[in-house]
Every structure is written in structure tokens, then in C-alpha cells.
């Protein structure tokens, strides 16, 4: 399950740098923004 979530975030954000630091603030680091967060919410 965890890997599936990581794969979805990676697809939406275009990066995998969050995998190295699971405590990373994805918004602060620019990996997610409001539109990408919506995409993450509606992803099946």
C-alpha cells in the first residue's frame, strides 16, 4: 500500500526525492501544490 501511494505521488509530482525523507514537507519543498494535492485526492 505504501509503495502504491509513493508511486502516485511520484507520478503527480514528477520526482521521487520525497522517498529519501518521509518527514519532508511536500508543500514547502515544492513537490506538491494545491492543484497537485487535488490530483492526489482524486487519484484512484
Secondary structure as UniProt FT lines:
FT   HELIX           2..13
FT   HELIX           17..20
FT   TURN            22..23
FT   TURN            26..30
FT   HELIX           34..42
//
